[in-house]
Amino acid sequence: MRGFSVRSPEDWKQDDQTGGCTRNTPLDCSTTNHSRTATTDKFYSLPGV
């Protein structure tokens, strides 16, 4: 999925995805600049999800 990386590629090669994924870029959860957050963090539409 765009924006995420596999946490343990070796596990995924063995068909074990229980370790999940991790964000490539952390969310911008700053409480001081809400307008900036609105343009840097976003949701992507995923058909069928």
Biopython code that builds the backbone (N, CA, C, O; Angstrom):
import numpy as np
from Bio.PDB.StructureBuilder import StructureBuilder

atoms = [
    (1, "MET", "N", (0.849, -1.160, 0.000)),
    (1, "MET", "CA", (0.000, 0.000, 0.000)),
    (1, "MET", "C", (0.905, 1.237, 0.000)),
    (1, "MET", "O", (1.912, 1.280, 0.708)),
    (2, "ARG", "N", (0.544, 2.215, -0.783)),
    (2, "ARG", "CA", (1.336, 3.434, -0.886)),
    (2, "ARG", "C", (1.504, 4.084, 0.488)),
    (2, "ARG", "O", (0.535, 4.225, 1.233)),
    (3, "GLY", "N", (2.741, 4.480, 0.823)),
    (3, "GLY", "CA", (3.017, 5.149, 2.084)),
    (3, "GLY", "C", (3.408, 4.225, 3.226)),
    (3, "GLY", "O", (3.713, 4.694, 4.323)),
    (4, "PHE", "N", (3.405, 2.921, 2.986)),
    (4, "PHE", "CA", (3.731, 1.948, 4.023)),
    (4, "PHE", "C", (4.782, 0.973, 3.523)),
    (4, "PHE", "O", (4.910, 0.745, 2.320)),
    (5, "SER", "N", (5.534, 0.400, 4.455)),
    (5, "SER", "CA", (6.518, -0.635, 4.139)),
    (5, "SER", "C", (6.283, -1.840, 5.035)),
    (5, "SER", "O", (5.812, -1.710, 6.165)),
    (6, "VAL", "N", (6.613, -2.999, 4.519)),
    (6, "VAL", "CA", (6.498, -4.243, 5.279)),
    (6, "VAL", "C", (7.443, -4.173, 6.475)),
    (6, "VAL", "O", (8.611, -3.811, 6.333)),
    (7, "ARG", "N", (6.930, -4.521, 7.648)),
    (7, "ARG", "CA", (7.753, -4.472, 8.859)),
    (7, "ARG", "C", (8.821, -5.569, 8.865)),
    (7, "ARG", "O", (9.938, -5.340, 9.331)),
    (8, "SER", "N", (8.487, -6.755, 8.353)),
    (8, "SER", "CA", (9.432, -7.873, 8.335)),
    (8, "SER", "C", (9.361, -8.592, 6.983)),
    (8, "SER", "O", (8.592, -9.541, 6.829)),
    (9, "PRO", "N", (10.159, -8.146, 6.000)),
    (9, "PRO", "CA", (10.119, -8.775, 4.671)),
    (9, "PRO", "C", (10.363, -10.286, 4.705)),
    (9, "PRO", "O", (9.764, -11.020, 3.919)),
    (10, "GLU", "N", (11.222, -10.756, 5.592)),
    (10, "GLU", "CA", (11.492, -12.198, 5.672)),
    (10, "GLU", "C", (10.239, -12.977, 6.065)),
    (10, "GLU", "O", (9.978, -14.047, 5.516)),
    (11, "ASP", "N", (9.460, -12.447, 7.014)),
    (11, "ASP", "CA", (8.207, -13.107, 7.400)),
    (11, "ASP", "C", (7.221, -13.124, 6.235)),
    (11, "ASP", "O", (6.550, -14.130, 6.005)),
    (12, "TRP", "N", (7.129, -12.016, 5.498)),
    (12, "TRP", "CA", (6.192, -11.940, 4.378)),
    (12, "TRP", "C", (6.569, -12.933, 3.289)),
    (12, "TRP", "O", (5.689, -13.480, 2.624)),
    (13, "LYS", "N", (7.851, -13.172, 3.096)),
    (13, "LYS", "CA", (8.285, -14.159, 2.102)),
    (13, "LYS", "C", (7.797, -15.555, 2.475)),
    (13, "LYS", "O", (7.620, -16.410, 1.606)),
    (14, "GLN", "N", (7.580, -15.785, 3.778)),
    (14, "GLN", "CA", (7.094, -17.076, 4.267)),
    (14, "GLN", "C", (5.576, -17.063, 4.448)),
    (14, "GLN", "O", (5.016, -17.944, 5.100)),
    (15, "ASP", "N", (4.909, -16.050, 3.861)),
    (15, "ASP", "CA", (3.455, -15.900, 3.912)),
    (15, "ASP", "C", (2.939, -15.646, 5.328)),
    (15, "ASP", "O", (1.834, -16.068, 5.671)),
    (16, "ASP", "N", (3.731, -14.960, 6.148)),
    (16, "ASP", "CA", (3.338, -14.584, 7.509)),
    (16, "ASP", "C", (3.298, -13.061, 7.586)),
    (16, "ASP", "O", (4.330, -12.411, 7.754)),
    (17, "GLN", "N", (2.094, -12.497, 7.462)),
    (17, "GLN", "CA", (1.945, -11.042, 7.489)),
    (17, "GLN", "C", (1.511, -10.514, 8.853)),
    (17, "GLN", "O", (1.065, -9.371, 8.950)),
    (18, "THR", "N", (1.632, -11.317, 9.905)),
    (18, "THR", "CA", (1.150, -10.905, 11.222)),
    (18, "THR", "C", (1.927, -9.729, 11.795)),
    (18, "THR", "O", (1.411, -9.030, 12.667)),
    (19, "GLY", "N", (3.157, -9.488, 11.332)),
    (19, "GLY", "CA", (3.946, -8.350, 11.817)),
    (19, "GLY", "C", (3.469, -7.022, 11.272)),
    (19, "GLY", "O", (3.813, -5.965, 11.802)),
    (20, "GLY", "N", (2.675, -7.074, 10.209)),
    (20, "GLY", "CA", (2.077, -5.878, 9.652)),
    (20, "GLY", "C", (3.039, -4.976, 8.901)),
    (20, "GLY", "O", (4.090, -5.400, 8.420)),
    (21, "CYS", "N", (2.635, -3.710, 8.820)),
    (21, "CYS", "CA", (3.390, -2.700, 8.080)),
    (21, "CYS", "C", (3.684, -1.512, 8.981)),
    (21, "CYS", "O", (3.173, -1.405, 10.096)),
    (22, "THR", "N", (4.517, -0.630, 8.465)),
    (22, "THR", "CA", (4.855, 0.588, 9.181)),
    (22, "THR", "C", (4.781, 1.764, 8.216)),
    (22, "THR", "O", (5.036, 1.607, 7.022)),
    (23, "ARG", "N", (4.436, 2.932, 8.727)),
    (23, "ARG", "CA", (4.362, 4.132, 7.880)),
    (23, "ARG", "C", (5.749, 4.543, 7.422)),
    (23, "ARG", "O", (6.707, 4.460, 8.189)),
    (24, "ASN", "N", (5.864, 4.984, 6.184)),
    (24, "ASN", "CA", (7.132, 5.520, 5.698)),
    (24, "ASN", "C", (7.380, 6.920, 6.250)),
    (24, "ASN", "O", (8.526, 7.297, 6.493)),
    (25, "THR", "N", (6.321, 7.685, 6.447)),
    (25, "THR", "CA", (6.401, 9.042, 6.981)),
    (25, "THR", "C", (5.427, 9.141, 8.148)),
    (25, "THR", "O", (4.256, 8.796, 7.995)),
    (26, "PRO", "N", (5.884, 9.607, 9.315)),
    (26, "PRO", "CA", (4.962, 9.709, 10.452)),
    (26, "PRO", "C", (3.858, 10.731, 10.188)),
    (26, "PRO", "O", (4.048, 11.680, 9.427)),
    (27, "LEU", "N", (2.706, 10.528, 10.823)),
    (27, "LEU", "CA", (1.627, 11.508, 10.730)),
    (27, "LEU", "C", (2.077, 12.822, 11.337)),
    (27, "LEU", "O", (2.865, 12.840, 12.283)),
    (28, "ASP", "N", (1.581, 13.914, 10.799)),
    (28, "ASP", "CA", (1.885, 15.238, 11.332)),
    (28, "ASP", "C", (0.785, 15.591, 12.328)),
    (28, "ASP", "O", (-0.213, 16.214, 11.965)),
    (29, "CYS", "N", (0.972, 15.190, 13.584)),
    (29, "CYS", "CA", (-0.047, 15.389, 14.620)),
    (29, "CYS", "C", (0.242, 16.622, 15.467)),
    (29, "CYS", "O", (-0.180, 16.684, 16.621)),
    (30, "SER", "N", (0.931, 17.573, 14.933)),
    (30, "SER", "CA", (1.261, 18.799, 15.643)),
    (30, "SER", "C", (-0.015, 19.506, 16.092)),
    (30, "SER", "O", (-0.965, 19.632, 15.319)),
    (31, "THR", "N", (-0.035, 19.961, 17.330)),
    (31, "THR", "CA", (-1.204, 20.684, 17.831)),
    (31, "THR", "C", (-1.082, 22.179, 17.593)),
    (31, "THR", "O", (-2.012, 22.927, 17.894)),
    (32, "THR", "N", (0.047, 22.629, 17.058)),
    (32, "THR", "CA", (0.251, 24.066, 16.879)),
    (32, "THR", "C", (-0.089, 24.561, 15.486)),
    (32, "THR", "O", (-0.249, 25.767, 15.298)),
    (33, "ASN", "N", (-0.207, 23.675, 14.496)),
    (33, "ASN", "CA", (-0.452, 24.133, 13.136)),
    (33, "ASN", "C", (-1.425, 23.193, 12.430)),
    (33, "ASN", "O", (-1.017, 22.342, 11.640)),
    (34, "HIS", "N", (-2.717, 23.356, 12.723)),
    (34, "HIS", "CA", (-3.728, 22.457, 12.165)),
    (34, "HIS", "C", (-3.886, 22.619, 10.655)),
    (34, "HIS", "O", (-4.184, 21.642, 9.967)),
    (35, "SER", "N", (-3.694, 23.821, 10.124)),
    (35, "SER", "CA", (-3.886, 24.016, 8.688)),
    (35, "SER", "C", (-2.820, 23.275, 7.892)),
    (35, "SER", "O", (-3.108, 22.782, 6.801)),
    (36, "ARG", "N", (-1.604, 23.182, 8.403)),
    (36, "ARG", "CA", (-0.535, 22.459, 7.707)),
    (36, "ARG", "C", (-0.849, 20.969, 7.677)),
    (36, "ARG", "O", (-0.617, 20.307, 6.665)),
    (37, "THR", "N", (-1.370, 20.439, 8.768)),
    (37, "THR", "CA", (-1.697, 19.018, 8.844)),
    (37, "THR", "C", (-2.703, 18.638, 7.765)),
    (37, "THR", "O", (-2.614, 17.560, 7.178)),
    (38, "ALA", "N", (-3.646, 19.514, 7.510)),
    (38, "ALA", "CA", (-4.685, 19.216, 6.530)),
    (38, "ALA", "C", (-4.114, 18.990, 5.134)),
    (38, "ALA", "O", (-4.728, 18.292, 4.327)),
    (39, "THR", "N", (-2.965, 19.558, 4.837)),
    (39, "THR", "CA", (-2.404, 19.390, 3.499)),
    (39, "THR", "C", (-1.339, 18.297, 3.435)),
    (39, "THR", "O", (-1.022, 17.826, 2.342)),
    (40, "THR", "N", (-0.776, 17.878, 4.574)),
    (40, "THR", "CA", (0.290, 16.877, 4.529)),
    (40, "THR", "C", (-0.210, 15.469, 4.816)),
    (40, "THR", "O", (0.328, 14.510, 4.261)),
    (41, "ASP", "N", (-1.212, 15.314, 5.657)),
    (41, "ASP", "CA", (-1.781, 14.003, 5.968)),
    (41, "ASP", "C", (-3.044, 13.822, 5.139)),
    (41, "ASP", "O", (-3.867, 14.733, 5.051)),
    (42, "LYS", "N", (-3.200, 12.641, 4.526)),
    (42, "LYS", "CA", (-4.397, 12.413, 3.725)),
    (42, "LYS", "C", (-4.774, 10.939, 3.715)),
    (42, "LYS", "O", (-3.975, 10.067, 4.057)),
    (43, "PHE", "N", (-5.992, 10.692, 3.321)),
    (43, "PHE", "CA", (-6.489, 9.336, 3.143)),
    (43, "PHE", "C", (-6.601, 9.066, 1.651)),
    (43, "PHE", "O", (-6.988, 9.948, 0.885)),
    (44, "TYR", "N", (-6.265, 7.855, 1.239)),
    (44, "TYR", "CA", (-6.404, 7.462, -0.152)),
    (44, "TYR", "C", (-7.601, 6.539, -0.286)),
    (44, "TYR", "O", (-7.840, 5.684, 0.567)),
    (45, "SER", "N", (-8.337, 6.715, -1.347)),
    (45, "SER", "CA", (-9.477, 5.852, -1.629)),
    (45, "SER", "C", (-8.983, 4.480, -2.079)),
    (45, "SER", "O", (-8.136, 4.376, -2.966)),
    (46, "LEU", "N", (-9.517, 3.434, -1.460)),
    (46, "LEU", "CA", (-9.160, 2.063, -1.825)),
    (46, "LEU", "C", (-10.430, 1.326, -2.230)),
    (46, "LEU", "O", (-11.212, 0.930, -1.366)),
    (47, "PRO", "N", (-10.650, 1.136, -3.525)),
    (47, "PRO", "CA", (-11.853, 0.433, -3.973)),
    (47, "PRO", "C", (-11.940, -0.968, -3.359)),
    (47, "PRO", "O", (-10.946, -1.691, -3.291)),
    (48, "GLY", "N", (-13.124, -1.330, -2.922)),
    (48, "GLY", "CA", (-13.345, -2.666, -2.383)),
    (48, "GLY", "C", (-12.934, -2.842, -0.935)),
    (48, "GLY", "O", (-12.982, -3.952, -0.405)),
    (49, "VAL", "N", (-12.523, -1.742, -0.279)),
    (49, "VAL", "CA", (-12.104, -1.843, 1.126)),
    (49, "VAL", "C", (-13.120, -1.143, 1.987)),
    (49, "VAL", "O", (-12.971, -1.102, 3.209)),
]
sb = StructureBuilder()
sb.init_structure("model")
sb.init_model(0)
sb.init_chain("A")
sb.init_seg("    ")
for serial, (resi, resn, name, xyz) in enumerate(atoms, 1):
    if name == "N":
        sb.init_residue(resn, " ", resi, " ")
    sb.init_atom(name, np.array(xyz, "f"), 0.0, 1.0, " ", f" {name:<3s}", serial, name[0])
structure = sb.get_structure()
